[in-house]
Amino acid sequence: MRSAFDFAPFRRSTVGFDRLFDMLENSNAAQGQENYPPFDLIRLSDNDYRIELAVAGFKPDEIDITAQQNVLLVTGRKKEEGGEKDNNYIYRGIATRSFERRFALADHIQVKGADMKDGLLAIELVREIPEAMKPRKINIGDQQPAIEAEKADA
């Protein structure tokens, strides 16, 4: 499926943005995916986020959360219980089907933890920028220029 916008000119003139363009081009395919289970994405602060998924009917041991490089994968597999098959449901509105939900994570986003309460699975995320990548102030005159240092050594 092609996106409505052609990113080819941008791909030719940029370096290191391949993953971004791939995500943008594949966003149309992602829109056609099933929206189960529903979720909320909450920004708690500049560097803290929470994803809340509605997983009513699932137990904590039936849900797997896997954090890979730039991808968070949440899967739910309902275990069959012998007593459920014998029940005579008149109407069954609580979804118990298996699911797989993927979230693309930006660079330096780490999963802090997860908790399940009242049918909501809350996944805590934090942006941890490495110290080497944080902006730092460079003072003028703190270090001799390389040319003057070579003259002083001679």
C-alpha positions in Angstrom: 0.0 0.0 0.0 1.5 3.4 -1.0 1.1 6.5 1.1 -0.5 9.6 -0.3 2.8 11.5 0.1 6.0 10.5 -1.7 9.1 10.7 0.6 11.6 9.8 -2.2 13.0 13.3 -2.5 13.6 13.5 1.2 15.2 10.0 1.3 17.7 11.2 -1.3 18.8 14.3 0.6 18.9 13.1 4.2 21.1 10.7 6.2 19.9 8.5 9.1 16.2 9.1 8.8 15.3 5.8 7.1 13.4 4.5 10.1 11.3 7.7 10.3 10.3 7.5 6.7 9.5 3.8 7.0 7.2 4.6 9.9 5.5 7.4 8.0 5.0 5.2 4.9 3.7 2.3 6.9 1.3 4.5 9.0 -1.5 3.9 6.5 -1.2 0.1 6.9 -1.3 0.6 10.7 -4.5 2.6 10.5 -6.3 -0.5 9.0 -5.3 -2.7 12.0 -7.8 -3.8 14.6 -8.1 -1.5 17.6 -8.3 -4.1 20.3 -7.6 -3.6 23.1 -8.3 0.1 23.4 -5.5 2.1 25.0 -4.7 5.6 26.3 -1.3 7.3 25.9 -0.6 9.7 28.7 2.2 12.3 29.0 3.0 12.6 32.7 6.0 15.0 32.3 8.6 15.9 29.7 10.3 12.6 30.1 7.6 10.3 31.6 4.8 8.6 29.8 2.2 5.9 30.5 0.3 3.5 28.3 -2.9 2.2 29.7 -4.6 -0.8 27.9 -8.1 -2.0 28.7 -7.6 -5.7 29.3 -10.7 -6.7 31.2 -11.1 -10.5 31.6 -7.3 -11.1 31.4 -5.2 -12.2 34.3 -1.6 -10.9 34.7 -0.1 -14.3 33.8 -2.0 -14.2 30.5 -0.3 -11.0 29.3 3.3 -10.7 28.0 5.1 -7.4 27.7 8.3 -7.4 25.6 10.5 -4.4 25.1 12.8 -4.6 22.1 14.8 -1.9 20.4 12.3 0.9 19.7 9.3 -1.5 19.9 7.0 -2.4 22.8 5.0 -5.5 22.2 2.0 -6.4 24.4 0.3 -9.8 23.8 -2.6 -11.4 25.5 -3.4 -15.1 25.3 -6.5 -16.3 27.2 -6.0 -19.6 28.9 -8.9 -22.0 28.4 -10.6 -22.9 31.7 -12.8 -26.1 31.9 -15.6 -24.3 33.8 -16.1 -21.6 31.2 -17.1 -24.1 28.4 -19.9 -25.5 30.5 -21.5 -22.1 31.2 -24.7 -21.2 29.2 -24.0 -17.7 28.0 -27.0 -15.8 26.8 -24.8 -12.9 25.7 -21.0 -12.7 25.9 -19.8 -9.1 25.5 -16.5 -9.2 27.3 -13.9 -9.9 24.7 -11.5 -12.7 25.6 -9.8 -13.1 22.2 -6.1 -13.1 22.0 -4.4 -9.8 21.0 -1.1 -8.3 20.0 -0.5 -4.6 20.2 2.8 -2.9 19.0 4.0 0.5 20.0 6.9 2.2 18.3 9.2 3.8 20.8 11.4 6.8 20.2 15.1 6.5 20.8 16.1 6.4 24.5 12.6 5.5 25.7 12.9 2.8 28.4 10.1 0.7 30.0 10.2 1.4 33.8 7.5 -1.2 34.8 4.0 -2.4 34.5 1.0 -2.8 36.8 -2.5 -4.2 36.4 -5.4 -2.9 38.4 -9.2 -2.8 37.8 -8.9 -4.2 34.3 -6.3 -1.6 33.1 -2.7 -2.5 32.3 -0.5 0.5 33.0 3.0 0.5 31.4 5.3 3.2 32.7 7.9 4.7 30.2 10.7 7.1 30.7 13.0 8.9 28.3 16.6 8.5 29.5 19.0 10.5 27.4 22.6 9.4 27.8 24.9 11.9 29.4 27.1 12.1 26.3 24.1 13.2 24.2 22.8 15.9 26.6 23.5 19.5 25.7 26.5 21.0 27.4 27.9 24.5 27.7 31.3 25.1 26.2 33.1 28.0 27.8 35.4 30.1 25.6 39.0 30.2 26.7 39.0 27.1 28.9 41.4 25.2 26.6 44.3 26.4 24.5 43.7 26.2 20.7 45.6 23.2 19.2 48.0 25.5 17.2 49.1 27.4 20.3 49.6 24.1 22.2 51.8 22.8 19.5 54.0 26.0 19.5 54.3 25.7 23.3 55.6 22.1 23.0 58.2 23.1 20.4 
